[in-house]
Amino acid sequence: MTQPSEPTLQSLLPEPAENADDPADIERPFEIRVADRISHLPPYLFARINQLTYQKRRAGNDVIDMSMGNPSDPPSQRVIDKLSEAANDPRNHGYAPALGIMSLRREVASRYLKKWGVRLDPEGEVISTLGSKEGFGHLCLAIIGPGDSAIVPAPSYPAHVYGVALASGKAVLIDTTDPDRYLSDIAKTCETIQPKMVIVNFPHNPTATVVGPDFYRDVVKLANRYGFMLVSDLAYADVTFDGYESPSILAVDGAKRFAVEFTTMSKGFNMAGWRVGFCAGNREIVRALGTIKTYYDYGMFRPIQIAAIMALRHGEADVAEQAKVYEKRRDVLCDGLARIGWNVTVPKASMFVWAKIPEPFASRMTSMEFATKLLEEADVAVSPGAGFGAAGEGYVRLALIENENRLRQAVRQIGRALGDELKVAASQREAG
Ligand SMILES: Cc1ncc(COP(=O)(O)O)c(C=O)c1O
């Protein structure tokens, strides 16, 4: 009996159509059908402001851009020199370990101990990520799947919502602007659904809401009671003002049973473009993230990791100085806005002022319309609150990334554009 022969690649391909070379056939429109996970994403609301800013700049206008939390100051020269020295070493150009070189992870553990009194095993409880955004997105892929839900702070840093959505999970949005209410709403939600993961983000982007250590103690208790994993996004840990220090969830006894935390060198260390972030905490969650990462990336360029070690080891004074820079900008902006009749909440941390749209504009304009007005009439770009979800409507977010003089100029231009209407509304409020 003869054995059936193995199929060849050729035999698996479809028969060529008789008229395969017909030019009409080649020109037939081809529909690109992307995956549902892409087509289901909502439109990117910041695109309109970005496009308008671009057009204005092309037309020669000097737009003062406060729309994005993109640090505009450089890292310390020492760190740049270290990067260049390491890049000049021919041994540093191959693939680096996907989860970060051990000496970098050790440095992160040592910073956690110094800053928050948290002990971490650098081998099993810390990994480096290509910025915390990549880490968070891949963490969602590692622990969320179809049918899972995750509680996400609202208004929302978009990557929190879409990280969950791209992992086929359901994002349950809960208002985070009052941390006590956030806790009680989490508890209420857990009575009806069983979230697999809860995200906490303080200092919060976009609202700059902060918490004290008690908040983390309470949320860890809830995780214990309801059995969810906790992900803390501590991106703004290093940008704090007026003596406020942002606590770490990992400092709570027992937190490592459920929690991981993301930190980053983007904000306090001015290394946003370098893409250096970390995930630390629960071993199994960290391991799951590591597993996903080894399938998707090869880890950070080794000279960046080497320079990041230098920054972590010797950079605390630079970080403190940079926080002072943001604090001064905050004062210039908040005081200036108050002078033109726009009173805003003064943030204790983060790179943002989350400003309620003032009357009379609030009652007749959406946040997108108000942001467009500021751009068109004041040459000042801000982010419309609606870009952070429905809970952000009624607000705009101003990032403290321009220097003090530019901020003073921005206030003057906003004052001119909003004109007397703002002053009249403010004095009517005072009078009655
Ligand atoms: C709350 C929050 N998390 C994470 C990130 C991402 O930071 P990274 O540069 O580390 O990816 C940002 C950046 O704006 C942020 O605002």
The ligand as a Tripos MOL2 file, in Angstrom:
@<TRIPOS>MOLECULE
LIG
   16    16     1     0     0
SMALL
NO_CHARGES

@<TRIPOS>ATOM
      1 C1         -1.6330   58.8200   34.3550 C.3       1 LIG1
      2 C2         -0.5620   58.5110   33.3800 C.ar      1 LIG1
      3 N1         -0.0680   57.2700   33.3500 N.ar      1 LIG1
      4 C3          0.8910   56.9230   32.4890 C.ar      1 LIG1
      5 C4          1.4080   57.8340   31.6020 C.ar      1 LIG1
      6 C5          2.4280   57.3650   30.6140 C.3       1 LIG1
      7 O1          3.6900   57.6650   30.9940 O.3       1 LIG1
      8 P1          4.9380   56.9580   30.3420 P.3       1 LIG1
      9 O2          5.6790   58.0260   29.6410 O.co2     1 LIG1
     10 O3          5.6820   56.3570   31.4690 O.co2     1 LIG1
     11 O4          4.4470   55.9140   29.3940 O.co2     1 LIG1
     12 C6          0.9360   59.1350   31.5850 C.ar      1 LIG1
     13 C7          1.4620   60.1000   30.6090 C.2       1 LIG1
     14 O5          0.9770   61.1370   30.3470 O.2       1 LIG1
     15 C8         -0.0860   59.4780   32.5020 C.ar      1 LIG1
     16 O6         -0.5870   60.7000   32.5250 O.3       1 LIG1
@<TRIPOS>BOND
     1     1     2 1
     2     2     3 ar
     3     2    15 ar
     4     3     4 ar
     5     4     5 ar
     6     5     6 1
     7     5    12 ar
     8     6     7 1
     9     7     8 1
    10     8     9 2
    11     8    10 1
    12     8    11 1
    13    12    13 1
    14    12    15 ar
    15    13    14 2
    16    15    16 1
@<TRIPOS>SUBSTRUCTURE
     1 LIG1         1 GROUP 0 **** ****
